[in-house]
């Protein structure tokens, strides 16, 4: 069967307030050199004046741009609503404060069609709120040591810890819609880390994956918003990890990937915890961090079970008795910059 050379692409964008960022995002989509797009904006309970402003914008008089509203339930639920309304052969779940290179979709679709890909990963450039003109490669989004060197690959080709091959966010991954439908993949109803399970499962089931050679997506990095959200919903990432473990068990793969998975749990816990605002650290440490150890039993494995002895030492420290809080705070102070990725590639 001959491939459709001009397939429709659905771009799904959850947003809440910050209309100026959303409009920058929509401008980049309106300027795409690829025309067969539908842009689905899901308003996740913005202020009434913001919702009215966006709904009346000129873009939504164009049938390529669709607007939906839901009471505030989080980005995961908003993405699921957008996906339910999507008709494209391929979908991209873009963040509302990011934007695309004007040739992004054209180049991505060419690769998807030429290689019959299930997932195409876009290399990204980051920028801070106050310095849009100054960009830098988001090197930590793709672990070059783990990802295969060949152009098209699948999960079985990975060379290291598969859970640390990519950051499991969706904004840099164009996915075949049928892959999501056939495997009943949806985003979790969580305030944070709602994308981990869905994006990992997409990669798990993908027969053909490839990565762009060029930088095609621009990702805004806000210095405060992420850490503020996580301190209010800190156990969400634990729920996401539990769901991922259950998925691996259901697929009969947990024993095969157990060591990689527990190393990922340890490293991900460190990143989540050590990047919290200092004011939240004690509360999270006393009340919530013990759940990680209780559920995943990181400390019950031998020291040489973990790939990074440095990270293992840090985990031992944060999971120790609270009487060691002074030493613990010194560690947090050294690692508290939310932009800094403490996991060594």
CORRA-V898615 format. One line per field, one symbol per residue. psi: psi as a letter, one per 30 degrees, with the letter a starting at -180 (. if undefined). Layout:
psi=???
This chain:
psi=kkkjfhlkkkjkjkljahfeeeeeeeefefgkfkfilkjjkjjhhlkeeeeeeeefleegfkffkkkkkkljfleeeeeeeeeefkflflkkjkkfgllkkfgeeeeeeeeeeeghlekkkkklklllegiefjlkkifffkjffeklfleklaeffkfbjffgelkhlffgjkkkefeeeeghklklilelgffeeeeeeeeefkekklkkflkfkkkkjkfeeeeeeeffhefeeeeeeeeeeeeeeeggfeeegeeeeeeeeeeeeeeeefglkeffeeeeeeeeefeeeeefheffllegfkejeeeeeeeeefglkffgeeeeeeeeefgfjffkjfkk.
